[in-house]
Amino acid sequence: LAGGIPPCISEGNIEKSISSEAMLTDFSCEFNMFEGAEVLHFNVGLKNISNTPQRFRVQIFLDNGKAVGGLIPRTTKGGLVKPGQTASFEYPVNGMTGLPNHIILIVSTMAP
């Protein structure tokens, strides 16, 4: 339990494909306000375990057909995630007011 936030669903219902350059440091969820409604938010934390700066693509697919994701870091203005550094982002799922039964989490690297 990262920071006291419960995991989204049991570990056995999460399929993970994590790039060899990344280590998942947080994958949890909570309900927060987004665009006027309380919806599910995924917290994703990644540590760069490679020897070179990285940019990661996060994709989260839910069993109801919804999907969210993005890039960590969002922009490259401040640089990439340096070796040994951790970066995180919170992804809201618009219209999702309950927990999914199954999740596919994919983390890949992007060419700089």
C-alpha positions in Angstrom: 0.0 0.0 0.0 1.8 3.0 -1.3 1.1 6.0 0.9 -2.0 4.4 2.5 -3.8 4.3 -0.8 -5.4 0.8 -1.5 -4.5 -1.1 -4.6 -7.2 -0.9 -7.4 -7.9 -4.5 -7.6 -6.2 -7.8 -6.6 -2.8 -8.3 -8.1 -4.0 -11.4 -9.9 -6.5 -9.3 -12.0 -3.8 -6.9 -13.3 -1.8 -7.8 -16.4 1.5 -5.9 -16.5 3.9 -5.4 -19.3 6.7 -3.1 -17.9 9.7 -2.0 -20.0 13.0 -3.3 -18.8 14.1 0.3 -18.3 11.3 1.0 -15.7 10.4 -0.2 -12.3 6.8 0.3 -11.1 7.0 2.1 -7.8 3.3 2.9 -7.5 0.1 1.6 -9.1 -2.8 2.5 -7.0 -6.1 4.3 -7.4 -8.5 6.5 -5.6 -11.7 8.5 -6.3 -11.3 12.2 -6.8 -13.2 15.0 -8.5 -12.6 15.4 -12.2 -14.7 17.7 -14.4 -17.4 18.0 -11.8 -17.8 14.3 -10.9 -16.0 11.9 -8.5 -14.2 9.4 -10.7 -11.5 6.8 -10.6 -7.9 8.1 -10.7 -4.9 5.8 -11.3 -1.6 6.8 -9.6 1.4 5.5 -11.6 5.0 5.9 -10.3 8.0 4.8 -12.3 11.7 4.6 -11.6 14.2 4.8 -14.4 16.5 1.8 -13.8 18.5 2.2 -17.0 21.7 4.0 -17.5 20.2 6.6 -19.8 17.5 9.3 -19.4 14.0 7.9 -20.5 10.5 9.0 -21.4 7.9 6.5 -20.6 4.5 5.8 -22.3 1.8 4.6 -19.9 -1.3 2.8 -21.1 -4.1 1.5 -18.9 -6.8 -0.6 -20.4 -10.0 -1.5 -18.4 -12.3 -4.4 -18.9 -15.2 -2.1 -19.8 -13.5 -0.7 -22.9 -12.2 2.5 -21.3 -8.5 3.3 -21.5 -6.3 6.1 -20.2 -2.6 6.9 -20.4 0.0 9.4 -21.4 3.7 10.2 -21.2 6.0 10.5 -18.2 7.3 13.2 -18.2 4.3 14.9 -19.9 6.6 17.3 -21.7 10.4 17.2 -22.3 11.0 20.9 -21.5 12.4 19.9 -18.1 14.3 17.0 -19.5 13.7 13.3 -19.3 13.5 11.0 -16.3 17.2 10.6 -15.3 18.7 7.2 -14.3 17.7 6.4 -10.7 15.0 9.1 -10.6 11.3 8.4 -10.0 8.5 10.2 -11.7 4.7 9.9 -11.4 1.4 11.0 -12.8 -2.3 10.7 -11.9 -4.6 9.6 -14.6 -8.4 10.3 -14.2 -10.8 8.0 -15.9 -13.7 10.2 -17.0 -17.1 8.6 -16.3 -15.7 5.7 -14.2 -17.4 5.7 -10.8 -16.6 2.2 -9.8 -13.6 -0.2 -9.8 -12.8 -2.3 -12.8 -12.6 -6.1 -12.5 -9.5 -6.4 -14.8 -6.7 -4.0 -15.8 -4.0 -4.2 -18.4 -1.0 -1.9 -17.6 1.6 -1.3 -20.3 4.7 0.8 -19.7 7.1 1.3 -22.7 9.9 3.7 -23.5 9.8 6.4 -26.1 12.6 7.4 -28.3 13.9 10.8 -27.0 
